[in-house]
């Protein structure tokens, strides 16, 4: 059975918008900080350990534009692995091994968790992640928190219809004060 693992770059004030993108007041804000060797290794190991990617349309389009031009172990993993994109508008994805999930979020993700054996990594995809959290479909959170208050931007956590409990299973500080936390959904 698959597990939904959300992985986010996040500011101290909860902003996850465009940590490595251009369309924001503070473009590429996460790259202002050195994650160090240990932080880089964490991100590579996380990606290499995933069986599939689950992305929202915007994040998918950014990944699909970038990763096919890279080479190496990480690029080979991303380019070769199964990718699922939640979208009601995308009909013909060009990045290889991509399937569009256009039905109901709960039904599609529940089916995907039954089909995939292992971690299904969800990177970025703010709107998708909020929906997954709202419907209690996330099994694990990987948050890489950068020591900056951005003051503006889309935040990961908004209001939800119910509370949920999480267990902190790991935390490490890497590079220039970047905090990595891993939380499991307490069920």
Secondary structure, DSSP 8 states (H G I E B T S, - for coil): -EEEEEEEEEETT-B-TTTT-SSSTTTTGGGGS--HHHHHHHHHHHHHHEEEEEEEHHHHHHHHHHGGG--SHHHHHHHHSEEEEE-SS--S--STTEEEE-S-HHHHHHHHHHH--EEEEEES-HHHHHHHHHTT---EEEEEEES----SS-BS----SS---EEEEEEEEETTTEEEEEEEE--
